[in-house]
């Protein structure tokens, strides 16, 4: 059974930092591309960052230079280090896994990040 479990969300003041974690199980983690998405109330889910199986990364323009995605294949973990947080970063953050020959994307249940003073 595939599971993705996010953690690390919470309430933080503007300008603060948080580190999100996603623990994967039930998949051959090292061959999967991993993604962080987020969704705010009333908005569509948006891609925040991704890290491919080979290690290359990409970021949404809105977070580039502030967020860093990384992975630990041995521990089957993916991380999102978020710095200089803004109120508009407030959202539920989801971890997702994708492999081209897999029948589907896998998703976690999300972790809430709230940036507010």
VMD Tcl script that builds the backbone (N, CA, C; Angstrom):
set m [mol new atoms 351]
animate dup $m
set s [atomselect $m all]
$s set {name element resname resid chain x y z} {
  {N N UNK 1 A 0.837 -1.188 0.000}
  {CA C UNK 1 A 0.000 0.000 0.000}
  {C C UNK 1 A 0.877 1.245 0.000}
  {N N UNK 2 A 0.589 2.122 -0.948}
  {CA C UNK 2 A 1.376 3.344 -1.065}
  {C C UNK 2 A 0.858 4.380 -0.077}
  {N N UNK 3 A 1.772 4.997 0.643}
  {CA C UNK 3 A 1.414 6.086 1.549}
  {C C UNK 3 A 2.401 7.220 1.421}
  {N N UNK 4 A 1.871 8.426 1.389}
  {CA C UNK 4 A 2.663 9.641 1.486}
  {C C UNK 4 A 2.112 10.421 2.672}
  {N N UNK 5 A 2.967 10.734 3.625}
  {CA C UNK 5 A 2.524 11.398 4.841}
  {C C UNK 5 A 3.330 12.671 5.040}
  {N N UNK 6 A 2.628 13.803 4.963}
  {CA C UNK 6 A 3.273 15.101 5.156}
  {C C UNK 6 A 3.280 15.492 6.624}
  {N N UNK 7 A 4.274 16.280 6.994}
  {CA C UNK 7 A 4.352 16.824 8.348}
  {C C UNK 7 A 5.161 18.111 8.320}
  {N N UNK 8 A 5.090 18.844 9.418}
  {CA C UNK 8 A 5.908 20.047 9.542}
  {C C UNK 8 A 5.177 21.355 9.356}
  {N N UNK 9 A 3.899 21.293 9.004}
  {CA C UNK 9 A 3.144 22.526 8.853}
  {C C UNK 9 A 2.862 23.178 10.184}
  {N N UNK 10 A 2.315 24.383 10.109}
  {CA C UNK 10 A 1.981 25.101 11.339}
  {C C UNK 10 A 1.762 26.560 11.087}
  {N N UNK 11 A 1.730 27.318 12.174}
  {CA C UNK 11 A 1.543 28.762 12.123}
  {C C UNK 11 A 2.912 29.439 12.261}
  {N N UNK 12 A 3.191 30.350 11.354}
  {CA C UNK 12 A 4.476 31.062 11.386}
  {C C UNK 12 A 4.244 32.515 11.017}
  {N N UNK 13 A 5.054 33.393 11.563}
  {CA C UNK 13 A 4.930 34.815 11.242}
  {C C UNK 13 A 5.544 35.121 9.884}
  {N N UNK 14 A 5.084 36.171 9.249}
  {CA C UNK 14 A 5.711 36.585 7.985}
  {C C UNK 14 A 7.214 36.770 8.166}
  {N N UNK 15 A 7.960 36.290 7.187}
  {CA C UNK 15 A 9.416 36.335 7.256}
  {C C UNK 15 A 10.031 35.111 7.902}
  {N N UNK 16 A 9.198 34.268 8.477}
  {CA C UNK 16 A 9.678 33.079 9.153}
  {C C UNK 16 A 9.958 31.922 8.208}
  {N N UNK 17 A 10.323 30.796 8.802}
  {CA C UNK 17 A 10.688 29.607 8.035}
  {C C UNK 17 A 9.973 28.377 8.579}
  {N N UNK 18 A 9.772 27.433 7.684}
  {CA C UNK 18 A 9.250 26.118 8.045}
  {C C UNK 18 A 9.892 25.086 7.149}
  {N N UNK 19 A 9.981 23.872 7.661}
  {CA C UNK 19 A 10.469 22.752 6.850}
  {C C UNK 19 A 9.396 21.674 6.830}
  {N N UNK 20 A 8.889 21.430 5.640}
  {CA C UNK 20 A 7.917 20.357 5.472}
  {C C UNK 20 A 8.632 19.059 5.120}
  {N N UNK 21 A 8.068 17.970 5.593}
  {CA C UNK 21 A 8.604 16.647 5.289}
  {C C UNK 21 A 7.505 15.772 4.708}
  {N N UNK 22 A 7.903 14.849 3.867}
  {CA C UNK 22 A 6.964 13.873 3.304}
  {C C UNK 22 A 7.637 12.509 3.364}
  {N N UNK 23 A 7.011 11.605 4.096}
  {CA C UNK 23 A 7.522 10.248 4.227}
  {C C UNK 23 A 6.757 9.332 3.281}
  {N N UNK 24 A 7.488 8.618 2.446}
  {CA C UNK 24 A 6.882 7.731 1.460}
  {C C UNK 24 A 7.091 6.281 1.865}
  {N N UNK 25 A 6.102 5.462 1.552}
  {CA C UNK 25 A 6.219 4.026 1.759}
  {C C UNK 25 A 5.408 3.315 0.689}
  {N N UNK 26 A 5.795 2.085 0.401}
  {CA C UNK 26 A 5.058 1.293 -0.580}
  {C C UNK 26 A 5.435 1.542 -2.026}
  {N N UNK 27 A 6.462 2.370 -2.267}
  {CA C UNK 27 A 6.916 2.623 -3.637}
  {C C UNK 27 A 8.430 2.502 -3.695}
  {N N UNK 28 A 8.926 2.256 -4.893}
  {CA C UNK 28 A 10.378 2.299 -5.122}
  {C C UNK 28 A 10.755 3.767 -5.255}
  {N N UNK 29 A 10.961 4.376 -4.132}
  {CA C UNK 29 A 11.036 5.838 -4.036}
  {C C UNK 29 A 12.035 6.445 -5.004}
  {N N UNK 30 A 13.172 5.819 -5.186}
  {CA C UNK 30 A 14.234 6.471 -5.937}
  {C C UNK 30 A 13.921 6.639 -7.423}
  {N N UNK 31 A 12.919 5.942 -7.937}
  {CA C UNK 31 A 12.587 6.106 -9.354}
  {C C UNK 31 A 11.445 7.093 -9.575}
  {N N UNK 32 A 10.869 7.578 -8.482}
  {CA C UNK 32 A 9.734 8.492 -8.588}
  {C C UNK 32 A 10.189 9.950 -8.598}
  {N N UNK 33 A 9.525 10.726 -9.435}
  {CA C UNK 33 A 9.629 12.174 -9.345}
  {C C UNK 33 A 8.699 12.616 -8.215}
  {N N UNK 34 A 9.168 13.560 -7.411}
  {CA C UNK 34 A 8.404 13.996 -6.247}
  {C C UNK 34 A 8.037 15.463 -6.383}
  {N N UNK 35 A 6.867 15.781 -5.908}
  {CA C UNK 35 A 6.304 17.118 -6.088}
  {C C UNK 35 A 5.726 17.638 -4.779}
  {N N UNK 36 A 5.795 18.948 -4.620}
  {CA C UNK 36 A 5.037 19.664 -3.597}
  {C C UNK 36 A 4.049 20.580 -4.309}
  {N N UNK 37 A 2.790 20.418 -3.942}
  {CA C UNK 37 A 1.717 21.288 -4.420}
  {C C UNK 37 A 1.135 22.028 -3.211}
  {N N UNK 38 A 0.371 23.059 -3.500}
  {CA C UNK 38 A -0.368 23.727 -2.435}
  {C C UNK 38 A -1.719 24.198 -2.965}
  {N N UNK 39 A -2.652 24.354 -2.024}
  {CA C UNK 39 A -3.982 24.814 -2.388}
  {C C UNK 39 A -4.520 25.700 -1.286}
  {N N UNK 40 A -4.924 26.892 -1.698}
  {CA C UNK 40 A -5.548 27.847 -0.788}
  {C C UNK 40 A -7.054 27.802 -1.008}
  {N N UNK 41 A -7.834 28.210 -0.007}
  {CA C UNK 41 A -9.290 28.208 -0.165}
  {C C UNK 41 A -9.722 29.019 -1.387}
  {N N UNK 42 A -10.568 28.414 -2.208}
  {CA C UNK 42 A -11.091 29.104 -3.377}
  {C C UNK 42 A -10.153 29.147 -4.564}
  {N N UNK 43 A -8.982 28.519 -4.426}
  {CA C UNK 43 A -8.011 28.537 -5.523}
  {C C UNK 43 A -7.710 27.115 -5.983}
  {N N UNK 44 A -7.204 27.040 -7.207}
  {CA C UNK 44 A -6.805 25.742 -7.732}
  {C C UNK 44 A -5.498 25.286 -7.087}
  {N N UNK 45 A -5.323 23.991 -7.049}
  {CA C UNK 45 A -4.066 23.449 -6.552}
  {C C UNK 45 A -2.958 23.856 -7.509}
  {N N UNK 46 A -1.842 24.313 -6.960}
  {CA C UNK 46 A -0.732 24.757 -7.805}
  {C C UNK 46 A 0.550 24.027 -7.445}
  {N N UNK 47 A 1.372 23.817 -8.465}
  {CA C UNK 47 A 2.660 23.178 -8.267}
  {C C UNK 47 A 3.632 24.177 -7.663}
  {N N UNK 48 A 4.262 23.787 -6.577}
  {CA C UNK 48 A 5.218 24.658 -5.895}
  {C C UNK 48 A 6.648 24.322 -6.299}
  {N N UNK 49 A 6.981 23.036 -6.243}
  {CA C UNK 49 A 8.340 22.609 -6.542}
  {C C UNK 49 A 8.336 21.131 -6.880}
  {N N UNK 50 A 9.323 20.719 -7.659}
  {CA C UNK 50 A 9.478 19.314 -7.941}
  {C C UNK 50 A 10.942 18.932 -7.946}
  {N N UNK 51 A 11.177 17.675 -7.657}
  {CA C UNK 51 A 12.527 17.120 -7.719}
  {C C UNK 51 A 12.425 15.773 -8.415}
  {N N UNK 52 A 13.132 15.650 -9.509}
  {CA C UNK 52 A 13.072 14.439 -10.318}
  {C C UNK 52 A 13.913 13.327 -9.708}
  {N N UNK 53 A 13.717 12.142 -10.221}
  {CA C UNK 53 A 14.472 11.000 -9.696}
  {C C UNK 53 A 15.971 11.209 -9.832}
  {N N UNK 54 A 16.365 11.934 -10.850}
  {CA C UNK 54 A 17.780 12.201 -11.062}
  {C C UNK 54 A 18.324 13.344 -10.232}
  {N N UNK 55 A 17.422 14.048 -9.526}
  {CA C UNK 55 A 17.864 15.114 -8.638}
  {C C UNK 55 A 17.642 16.526 -9.138}
  {N N UNK 56 A 17.256 16.693 -10.394}
  {CA C UNK 56 A 17.019 18.048 -10.885}
  {C C UNK 56 A 15.768 18.621 -10.226}
  {N N UNK 57 A 15.761 19.925 -10.072}
  {CA C UNK 57 A 14.676 20.598 -9.363}
  {C C UNK 57 A 14.080 21.719 -10.210}
  {N N UNK 58 A 12.859 22.082 -9.856}
  {CA C UNK 58 A 12.197 23.205 -10.516}
  {C C UNK 58 A 11.243 23.838 -9.502}
  {N N UNK 59 A 11.013 25.141 -9.687}
  {CA C UNK 59 A 10.202 25.883 -8.727}
  {C C UNK 59 A 9.224 26.809 -9.429}
  {N N UNK 60 A 8.103 27.029 -8.767}
  {CA C UNK 60 A 7.198 28.068 -9.234}
  {C C UNK 60 A 7.868 29.424 -9.056}
  {N N UNK 61 A 7.551 30.348 -9.956}
  {CA C UNK 61 A 8.155 31.677 -9.877}
  {C C UNK 61 A 7.895 32.324 -8.520}
  {N N UNK 62 A 6.730 32.060 -7.955}
  {CA C UNK 62 A 6.330 32.709 -6.707}
  {C C UNK 62 A 7.172 32.284 -5.507}
  {N N UNK 63 A 7.872 31.156 -5.610}
  {CA C UNK 63 A 8.649 30.663 -4.465}
  {C C UNK 63 A 10.134 30.554 -4.790}
  {N N UNK 64 A 10.503 30.752 -6.029}
  {CA C UNK 64 A 11.896 30.599 -6.448}
  {C C UNK 64 A 12.784 31.543 -5.641}
  {N N UNK 65 A 13.823 30.964 -5.076}
  {CA C UNK 65 A 14.745 31.747 -4.255}
  {C C UNK 65 A 14.387 31.745 -2.778}
  {N N UNK 66 A 13.192 31.291 -2.458}
  {CA C UNK 66 A 12.755 31.240 -1.043}
  {C C UNK 66 A 12.569 29.807 -0.556}
  {N N UNK 67 A 12.154 28.924 -1.443}
  {CA C UNK 67 A 11.899 27.524 -1.090}
  {C C UNK 67 A 12.971 26.636 -1.706}
  {N N UNK 68 A 13.269 25.545 -1.002}
  {CA C UNK 68 A 14.221 24.560 -1.515}
  {C C UNK 68 A 13.654 23.165 -1.318}
  {N N UNK 69 A 13.584 22.404 -2.399}
  {CA C UNK 69 A 13.121 21.030 -2.327}
  {C C UNK 69 A 14.338 20.104 -2.320}
  {N N UNK 70 A 14.246 19.031 -1.540}
  {CA C UNK 70 A 15.337 18.065 -1.492}
  {C C UNK 70 A 14.740 16.680 -1.205}
  {N N UNK 71 A 15.572 15.670 -1.406}
  {CA C UNK 71 A 15.099 14.315 -1.160}
  {C C UNK 71 A 16.205 13.472 -0.560}
  {N N UNK 72 A 15.794 12.465 0.186}
  {CA C UNK 72 A 16.720 11.486 0.761}
  {C C UNK 72 A 16.193 10.120 0.335}
  {N N UNK 73 A 16.801 9.556 -0.672}
  {CA C UNK 73 A 16.293 8.287 -1.211}
  {C C UNK 73 A 16.438 7.149 -0.212}
  {N N UNK 74 A 17.480 7.173 0.568}
  {CA C UNK 74 A 17.685 6.093 1.543}
  {C C UNK 74 A 16.574 6.081 2.589}
  {N N UNK 75 A 16.115 7.267 2.973}
  {CA C UNK 75 A 15.059 7.376 3.985}
  {C C UNK 75 A 13.672 7.491 3.376}
  {N N UNK 76 A 13.601 7.556 2.047}
  {CA C UNK 76 A 12.326 7.722 1.350}
  {C C UNK 76 A 11.594 8.974 1.842}
  {N N UNK 77 A 12.340 10.072 1.865}
  {CA C UNK 77 A 11.800 11.344 2.332}
  {C C UNK 77 A 12.006 12.422 1.285}
  {N N UNK 78 A 11.069 13.339 1.243}
  {CA C UNK 78 A 11.240 14.558 0.453}
  {C C UNK 78 A 10.905 15.730 1.369}
  {N N UNK 79 A 11.640 16.808 1.187}
  {CA C UNK 79 A 11.533 17.965 2.072}
  {C C UNK 79 A 11.253 19.231 1.270}
  {N N UNK 80 A 10.641 20.173 1.944}
  {CA C UNK 80 A 10.470 21.509 1.372}
  {C C UNK 80 A 10.859 22.508 2.448}
  {N N UNK 81 A 12.018 23.110 2.269}
  {CA C UNK 81 A 12.478 24.159 3.173}
  {C C UNK 81 A 11.918 25.476 2.679}
  {N N UNK 82 A 11.156 26.131 3.532}
  {CA C UNK 82 A 10.497 27.375 3.145}
  {C C UNK 82 A 11.034 28.510 4.007}
  {N N UNK 83 A 11.524 29.535 3.375}
  {CA C UNK 83 A 12.041 30.700 4.094}
  {C C UNK 83 A 11.351 31.963 3.591}
  {N N UNK 84 A 11.550 33.050 4.315}
  {CA C UNK 84 A 10.948 34.344 3.961}
  {C C UNK 84 A 9.474 34.180 3.624}
  {N N UNK 85 A 8.773 33.485 4.474}
  {CA C UNK 85 A 7.367 33.172 4.218}
  {C C UNK 85 A 6.502 34.418 4.206}
  {N N UNK 86 A 5.508 34.384 3.324}
  {CA C UNK 86 A 4.586 35.495 3.142}
  {C C UNK 86 A 3.167 35.013 3.434}
  {N N UNK 87 A 2.275 35.928 3.767}
  {CA C UNK 87 A 0.884 35.517 3.999}
  {C C UNK 87 A 0.284 34.764 2.813}
  {N N UNK 88 A 0.707 35.114 1.607}
  {CA C UNK 88 A 0.161 34.434 0.428}
  {C C UNK 88 A 0.678 33.009 0.263}
  {N N UNK 89 A 1.621 32.607 1.095}
  {CA C UNK 89 A 2.058 31.204 1.103}
  {C C UNK 89 A 1.129 30.326 1.917}
  {N N UNK 90 A 0.178 30.934 2.600}
  {CA C UNK 90 A -0.777 30.176 3.397}
  {C C UNK 90 A -1.579 29.229 2.512}
  {N N UNK 91 A -1.561 27.955 2.846}
  {CA C UNK 91 A -2.226 26.932 2.032}
  {C C UNK 91 A -2.068 25.580 2.708}
  {N N UNK 92 A -2.783 24.616 2.181}
  {CA C UNK 92 A -2.491 23.218 2.502}
  {C C UNK 92 A -1.470 22.733 1.493}
  {N N UNK 93 A -0.395 22.157 1.999}
  {CA C UNK 93 A 0.694 21.692 1.143}
  {C C UNK 93 A 0.617 20.172 1.025}
  {N N UNK 94 A 0.676 19.711 -0.226}
  {CA C UNK 94 A 0.540 18.286 -0.526}
  {C C UNK 94 A 1.818 17.755 -1.179}
  {N N UNK 95 A 2.151 16.556 -0.818}
  {CA C UNK 95 A 3.240 15.818 -1.431}
  {C C UNK 95 A 2.641 14.863 -2.475}
  {N N UNK 96 A 3.328 14.722 -3.599}
  {CA C UNK 96 A 2.851 13.837 -4.652}
  {C C UNK 96 A 4.020 13.090 -5.264}
  {N N UNK 97 A 3.735 11.871 -5.712}
  {CA C UNK 97 A 4.753 11.034 -6.343}
  {C C UNK 97 A 4.268 10.593 -7.713}
  {N N UNK 98 A 5.177 10.623 -8.670}
  {CA C UNK 98 A 4.810 10.247 -10.054}
  {C C UNK 98 A 5.944 9.458 -10.680}
  {N N UNK 99 A 5.536 8.381 -11.354}
  {CA C UNK 99 A 6.469 7.590 -12.146}
  {C C UNK 99 A 5.802 7.296 -13.469}
  {N N UNK 100 A 6.506 7.493 -14.559}
  {CA C UNK 100 A 5.900 7.435 -15.887}
  {C C UNK 100 A 5.175 6.114 -16.147}
  {N N UNK 101 A 5.658 5.019 -15.597}
  {CA C UNK 101 A 5.043 3.718 -15.850}
  {C C UNK 101 A 4.111 3.286 -14.732}
  {N N UNK 102 A 3.850 4.174 -13.783}
  {CA C UNK 102 A 2.893 3.882 -12.721}
  {C C UNK 102 A 1.491 4.204 -13.218}
  {N N UNK 103 A 0.485 3.466 -12.730}
  {CA C UNK 103 A -0.878 3.720 -13.204}
  {C C UNK 103 A -1.468 5.040 -12.736}
  {N N UNK 104 A -0.869 5.665 -11.773}
  {CA C UNK 104 A -1.463 6.882 -11.216}
  {C C UNK 104 A -0.431 7.687 -10.443}
  {N N UNK 105 A -0.778 8.966 -10.200}
  {CA C UNK 105 A -0.040 9.770 -9.230}
  {C C UNK 105 A -0.497 9.371 -7.830}
  {N N UNK 106 A 0.397 9.516 -6.876}
  {CA C UNK 106 A 0.038 9.284 -5.486}
  {C C UNK 106 A 0.088 10.603 -4.732}
  {N N UNK 107 A -0.822 10.750 -3.776}
  {CA C UNK 107 A -0.946 11.992 -3.031}
  {C C UNK 107 A -1.002 11.726 -1.533}
  {N N UNK 108 A -0.442 12.666 -0.774}
  {CA C UNK 108 A -0.640 12.672 0.657}
  {C C UNK 108 A -1.903 13.436 1.010}
  {N N UNK 109 A -2.178 13.506 2.310}
  {CA C UNK 109 A -3.387 14.199 2.773}
  {C C UNK 109 A -3.158 15.688 3.026}
  {N N UNK 110 A -1.933 16.097 3.029}
  {CA C UNK 110 A -1.637 17.515 3.164}
  {C C UNK 110 A -1.294 17.946 4.579}
  {N N UNK 111 A -0.620 19.078 4.660}
  {CA C UNK 111 A -0.302 19.709 5.935}
  {C C UNK 111 A -0.543 21.211 5.804}
  {N N UNK 112 A -1.195 21.785 6.795}
  {CA C UNK 112 A -1.584 23.189 6.733}
  {C C UNK 112 A -0.417 24.092 7.105}
  {N N UNK 113 A -0.184 25.082 6.274}
  {CA C UNK 113 A 0.783 26.141 6.568}
  {C C UNK 113 A 0.033 27.461 6.618}
  {N N UNK 114 A 0.152 28.159 7.731}
  {CA C UNK 114 A -0.495 29.452 7.892}
  {C C UNK 114 A 0.560 30.492 8.234}
  {N N UNK 115 A 0.626 31.523 7.412}
  {CA C UNK 115 A 1.588 32.602 7.632}
  {C C UNK 115 A 0.798 33.842 8.037}
  {N N UNK 116 A 0.940 34.226 9.287}
  {CA C UNK 116 A 0.137 35.327 9.816}
  {C C UNK 116 A 0.809 35.906 11.045}
  {N N UNK 117 A 0.621 37.197 11.214}
  {CA C UNK 117 A 1.138 37.842 12.421}
  {C C UNK 117 A 0.058 37.903 13.503}
}
mol reanalyze $m
mol bondsrecalc $m
mol representation Tube
mol addrep $m
